Amino acid sequence: MYKNIMVPVDLSHADQVEKAIATAAALGRLYGSRMSIVGVTSAAPGAAGHNPEEYASKLNAYAAEQSSKHGTAFESVPLTSHDPGVDLDERLKQAAEELGADLVVMASHVPGFLDHFFSSRAGYLASHVGISVFIVR
């Protein structure tokens, strides 16, 4: 049913995406899907890496750890953005298209006051991509 599953991950909050990773892994095993963990970083130093190469290495290690933990093969797809705060939504949409993803499984948070005025990352993807988006809380 699903051939390519994309899982966006923020390495700065990796502890908050465990349920989404487990859900994606279960679906991937069920359908024999290609699994991609996608992360977006800036060229500027940040909490998840001093440069894009270090970030890519950390994302690859995270994907390997999740592969071992969940018994399925996750590939890592590191992306660079000039300003992730501004164009993260568009970069994730573009990644889904480039990967040929037919399902995005992503974590979301419990909506707060500001979410009534600004859409969430998951909400943006669900509204702007032509594929299924499974939002996990």
Secondary structure, DSSP 8 states (H G I E B T S, - for coil): --SEEEEE--GGGGGGSHHHHHHHHHHHHHHT-EEEEEEEEESS-BTTBSSHHHHHHHHHHHHHHHHHHHTS-EEEEEEEES-HHHHHHHHHHHHHHHHT-SEEEEE-----GGGGTS--HHHHHHHHSSSEEEEE-
